[in-house]
Amino acid sequence: MGLLTDELRVRIGERRVYTAPEEFGAAAGRYFGLAIGDTNPLYSDLEYARAQGLAGVTAPPTLICETNQYANIAPDPEGYAGHTWGLELPGTRTVRGGNSYEFFRRIRPEDVITATWEIADMTEKRTGSGTEMLIVASRASYTNQHGELLATNEETIIFVALGGNS
């Protein structure tokens, strides 16, 4: 197999850290809830949120994992303004392998979020038909300005060789 080169192997353990330039804000949770069709009053009604034991309004849990919406990342050549590893594997197509989230505390409007991403592992495998794949596992932790862990995200990206068997 040959997708996992020495050049890629040395990137295992590489980290990227993104800290928001401002507080999260109440509007972010409200707008994200509307955008995804989640009208939970925890995202828009201060009195309701307080009646549920919260200090104030919050946001849908997965919003914190959308690093691009607060990390102030410049768009790449294709216009994507989010976290990527910039892994270039000519002759492959990229497939999202999925995400696994764990949430520890709800986001508060005054939170300043820091996302710390790390390439955890890279593994070469073959599909059932013999096509080469490179599986890249990364993980992110999301903390606030006090270092409190808010959430984690484990992500898998799969690079599949084009043209069948290699």
Secondary structure, 3 states (H helix, E strand, C coil): CCCCCHHHHCCCCCEEEEECCCCCCHHHHHHHHHHCCCCCHHHCCHHHHHHCCCCCCCCCHHHHHCHHHCCCCCCCCCCCCCCCCCCCCCCEEEEEEEEEEEECCCCCCCCCCEEEEEEEEEEEEECCCCCEEEEEEEEEEEECCCCCEEEEEEEEEEEEECCCCC
